[in-house]
Amino acid sequence: MSQKGKHLMSNETLLNGESKNVEYKLLPPSRSINYTKTAVAFANGQGGCLVFGVEDQTLRVVGIAEDKVFTVMDSISDAIVNSCEPLIIPDITMHDVNGKTVIVAEIAPGLQRPYHIKSLGQEQGTFVRVAGTTRQADQPTIRELTIEGSSRSFDQVQYLGLSITEEDIEALCASLTKTAKDNAEDPSKVKTVTEKQLLQWGVLAEQDGQLVPTNAYAILTGNEAVRSVVQCGVFKGTTKAVFVDRREFAGTPQELIEESYQYVLRNIHMGARFKGVYRQDVYEIPPDAVRELIVNAIVHRSYIDHSSIQIAIYDDRLEITSPGRLPMGQTIERMKQGYSKIRNEALASAFEYMGYIEHWGSGILRVMQEVRDAGLPEPEFLGGDTDLRINIYRNGSETGSDDGIVTGLRRDSLSGDGIVTGLRRDSLSDDGIVEGTTSKMNAAPNAAIAVLPSQKERILDALRKNASISISDAIRILGVQERQAQRILKSLIEEGSAVKIGAARATRYAEAKKRTEPYE
């Protein structure tokens, strides 16, 4: 038990507030289970710190009495060591904060999962962190933790009760080979999948000299023994209150990818970029990014969790939700940096062979870059405790854009050969922007460009630090196009957080409480 040192938490970050990795206690509670269950949750997750001597709501530092510090440290250590199974050994340190002593018990991520409270048993005593709180784990989560603790991959575990024949194996080999050739630039270079390859990947296993199917085999063949469903829906507005359309897809991963991908493309806007007399189709969300996110959801989801992958299309965003907490060692921050953590080893190998995965860890980075290149807000990553949700915000329904792209076209506004209907050459300006387009082209006239809370907060921060800013300043701060910056500023004005000063080229924006000139 150390008294000093650098660990997960330094004095600088000690009072940043409770999170999935931090929990405050004013004093060690009389019933130690009030904090030992959080120690269990930290060990079952990414690790974390219990901070004693700080009030959780106000972050007021009360401290631990000088004459009781070492006694309290010993009691915390004993409670965690004696109450938790497998053994959890906390690293307990003292911190001086404003002249008061605070005790920090650091819990490292555990490798022998699932951890639980001995007296409650595994079923009732396993806890995890969800949105900064400690919660009892459900059965799918306990099974997931058990798989992690055994260093196995769920999809490589034998599926009991499912029998297969040589013909079944040959059919799967043929299906995977066909998909790989369809996705390859040069099909002649694709090697045929063999029984030996399936065994090496973990799609098949060997028992008593016989080949037996694993969970990956059931998934790759679309067998209902392992639930693999994608639910797709279009909603009016920005919530799920009003359905416009819904579909549910089941089958092999290849079928799920293609059907879900086509569903999204049918229900988002399509535009056109004109170069001279030539026309290029442009979707409002890059198709490659859509496909990449669907592939990621299918290959990296938890198949222990019986929930479905959900793809929801709202007026302002595309939302893809994949069931299951992030794999051990993975975080949203690391994922966005290109770090790859494979949950389903056999599926990942099969997907790589079929050409759905190029380079490990590059998929999310490509999605982020493609979305930025399309002039859209950066994708939003949410959750990770029970599922992972990724939002790509849409760019509204304008019929002309700054770079000569016609937006706001739906797939159903195209003729059978993919040509925009109802457009004449004389409806184009010299730079290729459609003018005078009809309402038929405007599939969602009331849809607005997404304004993210994080974007508004960045502008507000700039307004607090400066007397005023210009539209050019806002564009530089946000890294967006002028039209989007104008919408964000307008949103802040409408909610009373900012004011507009001056007019035309002299227009500037200031924080509402810092008004220095008459409002317009």
Summary of the structure (lengths in Angstrom):
residues: 520
radius of gyration: 27.6
end to end distance: 63.8
largest distance: 86.8
contacts: 1612
relative contact order: 0.07
helix: 36%
strand: 23%
